[in-house]
Amino acid sequence: MPSVSDDGRTYMTYEQFGRRFFEVAVTEDRIGSAFASVAGESFQVGPLLVGPGGVARVEADVSIAEPRIRRNVAETITFVVELPLKIALLVDLKLDRIRYDVTGLVTLPLTVRCAEPLQLRIEVAKPRPRDVIVDVSSDTMRGSIIRTIAQVDDEIRRVIAKFVADEVDKPEIKKARLIDVDVELGRAFEGM
């Protein structure tokens, strides 16, 4: 519990200060800035041969929209980063080409941790295919059947999960996920 001194100042314990520091230092905006380089990214998938005997060739243009971030302050501070996706999907059956407009979402759980000597580390669980949601809609029954037989959804989820995992491992994102408090304090004192 913070205490009030004779001169009216409010003091707190080192433990209280440490906890409060974490809550102020690691916000949705700061986490968002770490993932800003991923937003707006576009990449192509394929061509991939999918379905029984590689019956269909699949290509997709994927773009990542601005992330949505939710913070949960409990014993540990965690975040959920949601990366909305827009996907233009093409399934080529040699005799016919079917186009799909697809929306999707990749969910990344993050945990903020303390590390020696005096660091804040933002740990990201790399996405797996099950962390990728795709909503493929077709205007025709034929398109829905082909999509299911060719197992298009599974393959798209797998490729997107790998792409996002690779993006999270890029040096600039790894650097943004580490805050060396000792170095930053040293810089602040040098400027005095």
C-alpha positions in Angstrom: 0.0 0.0 0.0 1.5 3.4 -0.9 2.4 5.6 2.0 2.1 9.4 2.3 5.0 11.3 3.8 4.9 14.4 6.0 5.4 16.6 3.0 2.4 15.1 1.2 4.4 12.9 -1.3 3.1 9.4 -2.0 5.7 6.7 -1.7 5.6 3.0 -2.6 7.7 0.0 -2.1 10.3 -1.2 -4.6 8.0 -4.1 -5.4 5.0 -1.8 -6.0 7.2 0.4 -8.1 8.3 -2.6 -10.2 4.8 -3.8 -10.8 3.6 -0.3 -11.6 6.6 0.2 -14.0 5.6 -2.9 -15.9 2.0 -1.8 -16.2 3.0 1.7 -17.5 5.9 0.5 -19.7 4.2 -2.3 -21.6 1.0 -0.9 -23.2 -1.1 -1.8 -26.2 0.4 1.1 -28.1 4.0 -0.1 -27.5 3.1 -3.7 -28.4 1.4 -2.3 -31.5 4.6 -0.5 -32.5 6.5 -3.7 -32.3 4.1 -5.3 -34.9 3.7 -2.2 -37.0 6.1 -3.5 -39.7 3.9 -6.6 -40.1 0.8 -4.6 -40.8 0.4 -3.9 -44.5 2.6 -6.8 -45.5 1.5 -8.8 -48.5 2.8 -12.1 -49.7 1.9 -14.8 -52.1 1.2 -18.4 -51.4 1.8 -21.0 -54.0 1.3 -22.4 -56.4 0.6 -25.4 -54.2 -0.6 -28.7 -55.4 -3.4 -29.9 -53.1 -6.1 -32.5 -52.8 -6.0 -36.2 -53.7 -3.1 -36.7 -56.1 -2.5 -32.9 -56.3 -5.7 -32.5 -58.4 -5.8 -28.8 -57.8 -3.3 -26.0 -57.9 -3.8 -23.2 -55.3 -2.5 -19.7 -55.4 -3.3 -16.9 -52.9 -2.5 -13.2 -52.4 -2.5 -12.5 -48.7 -2.4 -9.1 -47.1 -2.2 -8.3 -43.3 -4.3 -5.5 -41.9 -3.6 -3.3 -38.8 -3.3 -5.5 -35.7 -5.8 -5.5 -32.9 -4.3 -5.8 -29.5 -5.9 -6.7 -26.1 -4.0 -6.5 -22.8 -4.8 -8.5 -19.7 -3.2 -7.4 -16.5 -3.2 -10.2 -13.9 -0.3 -11.9 -12.1 1.5 -11.7 -15.4 0.8 -9.1 -18.2 -0.3 -10.8 -21.3 -1.6 -9.7 -24.7 -3.5 -11.1 -27.6 -2.4 -9.7 -30.9 -4.9 -10.4 -33.7 -3.7 -9.9 -37.3 -6.7 -9.6 -39.7 -6.1 -11.1 -43.2 -7.5 -10.5 -46.6 -6.9 -13.3 -49.1 -7.6 -13.5 -52.8 -7.6 -17.3 -53.5 -7.5 -19.1 -56.8 -8.1 -22.8 -57.2 -7.0 -24.1 -60.6 -8.5 -27.4 -61.7 -7.0 -27.3 -65.2 -10.5 -27.3 -66.6 -11.8 -24.6 -64.4 -10.5 -21.8 -62.2 -12.5 -20.8 -59.2 -11.8 -17.6 -57.2 -12.6 -17.1 -53.6 -12.5 -14.0 -51.4 -11.3 -15.0 -48.0 -11.0 -13.3 -44.7 -8.8 -14.6 -42.0 -7.3 -14.0 -38.6 -4.0 -15.0 -37.0 -3.9 -14.9 -33.2 -0.6 -14.4 -31.3 -0.5 -14.7 -27.6 2.3 -12.6 -25.9 3.6 -12.6 -22.4 5.7 -9.9 -20.8 8.5 -11.2 -18.5 11.4 -9.8 -16.4 14.9 -11.1 -17.2 18.4 -10.6 -15.9 20.2 -8.3 -15.7 17.3 -5.8 -16.0 15.2 -6.4 -19.1 11.6 -6.5 -20.2 11.1 -9.4 -22.6 8.0 -9.8 -24.7 7.6 -13.5 -25.5 5.6 -14.5 -28.6 4.1 -17.9 -29.1 4.7 -18.7 -32.8 1.4 -19.4 -34.5 0.5 -22.9 -35.6 -2.0 -23.7 -38.3 -4.7 -24.0 -35.7 -4.1 -20.4 -34.6 -5.1 -19.2 -38.1 -8.8 -18.9 -38.9 -9.8 -18.6 -42.5 -13.4 -18.0 -43.7 -13.6 -19.2 -47.2 -16.9 -18.5 -48.8 -18.1 -19.6 -52.2 -21.0 -18.4 -54.2 -21.6 -21.9 -55.6 -22.1 -25.3 -54.2 -19.5 -26.6 -56.7 -16.9 -24.1 -55.3 -17.6 -25.3 -51.7 -17.2 -28.9 -52.7 -14.0 -28.3 -54.6 -12.6 -26.3 -51.7 -13.3 -29.1 -49.3 -12.1 -32.0 -51.5 -8.8 -30.1 -52.2 -8.3 -29.3 -48.5 -7.5 -25.7 -49.4 -8.3 -24.3 -46.0 -5.7 -26.6 -44.2 -3.0 -25.7 -46.7 -3.6 -22.0 -46.5 -3.6 -22.1 -42.7 -0.3 -23.9 -42.7 1.5 -21.5 -45.1 0.1 -18.4 -43.3 1.2 -19.7 -39.9 4.7 -20.3 -41.2 4.9 -16.8 -42.8 3.8 -15.0 -39.6 6.2 -17.1 -37.5 9.0 -16.1 -39.8 8.0 -12.4 -39.6 7.9 -12.6 -35.8 11.5 -13.9 -35.9 12.8 -11.0 -38.0 15.6 -9.1 -36.3 13.7 -5.8 -36.1 10.7 -7.4 -34.4 13.0 -9.4 -32.0 14.7 -6.2 -31.1 11.4 -4.4 -30.4 10.4 -7.3 -28.1 13.4 -6.6 -25.8 13.7 -3.5 -23.6 17.1 -3.3 -21.8 16.1 -1.1 -18.9 19.7 -0.8 -17.6 20.8 0.6 -21.0 17.9 3.0 -21.2 18.4 4.3 -17.7 22.1 4.9 -18.5 21.1 7.0 -21.5 18.6 9.0 -19.4 21.3 9.7 -16.8 23.9 10.7 -19.5 21.4 13.4 -20.7 21.2 15.0 -17.3 
